[in-house]
Amino acid sequence: MDQINDVLKWICLFVLLWNAYFIFFNKGIPNLGSAKAIRSKVVQEFIEHMKKTQNTAPIIYDIGCGYGYVTRDLARSMPNAKIIGIEVNKISYWRAIITSKIVGIKNTHYINKNFHDVDLSNADGLYMFLLGRLMGQIRGKLEQDLKKGTIVISNKFAINGDWQPLKIIDVTTIAPSQKTIYIYER
Ligand SMILES: C[S@@+](CC[C@H](N)C(=O)[O-])C[C@H]1O[C@@H](n2cnc3c(N)ncnc32)[C@H](O)[C@@H]1O
């Protein structure tokens, strides 16, 4: 019994330190991946938008791409697109790069920076799953950089301010905290 308690104690400590590391080095935003059903819907919405605007080689960003799940789904479904993941955390950044290499995806690109320091003016599309209380700052960055017509999809958090969503879509997922995406056009 004592041994089981010891093992449990070490597991809890590991989980605590692992999460603390990520919160500390992720600008306070946990590395929580978008749910699979959300990713599928996001890919579908980007594809529809690019078809509608006849953009055959769009540039799409995931600002805060984590391990790169969304970037890889987009890259697989849109082979002519350039998919750029920006990630501030080095471990997540390298894992995203290595995974793309291992699975043979050629149209993902990753930038290890704070997205506030990256010029997003060439974006045709932008995805984000960040944090509600930071949406004010993020809105400022999007207003400063994005060209007119850029499609912006936010998982879970509305942009607010003057931004009116074109669509609000509810998605059924197994992740209890993720169920709504907000779609905007700059
Ligand atoms: C909730 S995760 C989302 C991951 C991925 N976009 C997805 O939806 O599966 C948020 C990620 O944003 C990253 N992040 C937070 N603030 C950032 C910033 N200012 N610049 C770049 N990355 C940031 C965090 O490190 C974390 O990996």
The ligand as an SDF file (V2000), in Angstrom:
LIG
                    3D

 27 29  0  0  0  0  0  0  0  0999 V2000
   -4.7480   26.0790  -26.2090 C   0  0  0  0  0  0  0  0  0  0  0  0
   -3.2270   25.7560  -27.1020 S   0  0  0  0  0  0  0  0  0  0  0  0
   -3.8650   25.5500  -28.7500 C   0  0  0  0  0  0  0  0  0  0  0  0
   -2.9900   24.6570  -29.6270 C   0  0  0  0  0  0  0  0  0  0  0  0
   -3.4940   24.5030  -31.0630 C   0  0  0  0  0  0  0  0  0  0  0  0
   -3.7050   25.7930  -31.6960 N   0  0  0  0  0  0  0  0  0  0  0  0
   -4.7690   23.7280  -31.1320 C   0  0  0  0  0  0  0  0  0  0  0  0
   -5.8290   24.3780  -31.2430 O   0  0  0  0  0  0  0  0  0  0  0  0
   -4.7510   22.4910  -31.0350 O   0  0  0  0  0  0  0  0  0  0  0  0
   -2.5310   27.3930  -27.1110 C   0  0  0  0  0  0  0  0  0  0  0  0
   -1.0600   27.4280  -27.5430 C   0  0  0  0  0  0  0  0  0  0  0  0
   -0.7260   28.7970  -27.7760 O   0  0  0  0  0  0  0  0  0  0  0  0
    0.6160   29.0110  -27.3920 C   0  0  0  0  0  0  0  0  0  0  0  0
    0.7670   30.4510  -27.1420 N   0  0  0  0  0  0  0  0  0  0  0  0
    0.1960   31.1780  -26.1530 C   0  0  0  0  0  0  0  0  0  0  0  0
    0.5130   32.4790  -26.2660 N   0  0  0  0  0  0  0  0  0  0  0  0
    1.3090   32.5720  -27.3690 C   0  0  0  0  0  0  0  0  0  0  0  0
    1.9650   33.6550  -28.0120 C   0  0  0  0  0  0  0  0  0  0  0  0
    1.8390   34.9070  -27.5360 N   0  0  0  0  0  0  0  0  0  0  0  0
    2.6930   33.4140  -29.1180 N   0  0  0  0  0  0  0  0  0  0  0  0
    2.8070   32.1420  -29.6020 C   0  0  0  0  0  0  0  0  0  0  0  0
    2.2250   31.0610  -29.0250 N   0  0  0  0  0  0  0  0  0  0  0  0
    1.4710   31.2720  -27.9330 C   0  0  0  0  0  0  0  0  0  0  0  0
    0.7570   28.1550  -26.1400 C   0  0  0  0  0  0  0  0  0  0  0  0
    2.1170   27.8670  -25.9210 O   0  0  0  0  0  0  0  0  0  0  0  0
   -0.0780   26.9200  -26.5060 C   0  0  0  0  0  0  0  0  0  0  0  0
    0.7230   25.9250  -27.0820 O   0  0  0  0  0  0  0  0  0  0  0  0
  1  2  1  0
  2  3  1  0
  2 10  1  0
  3  4  1  0
  4  5  1  0
  5  6  1  0
  5  7  1  0
  7  8  2  0
  7  9  1  0
 10 11  1  0
 11 12  1  0
 11 26  1  0
 12 13  1  0
 13 14  1  0
 13 24  1  0
 14 15  1  0
 14 23  1  0
 15 16  2  0
 16 17  1  0
 17 18  1  0
 17 23  2  0
 18 19  1  0
 18 20  2  0
 20 21  1  0
 21 22  2  0
 22 23  1  0
 24 25  1  0
 24 26  1  0
 26 27  1  0
M  CHG  2   2   1   9  -1
M  END
$$$$
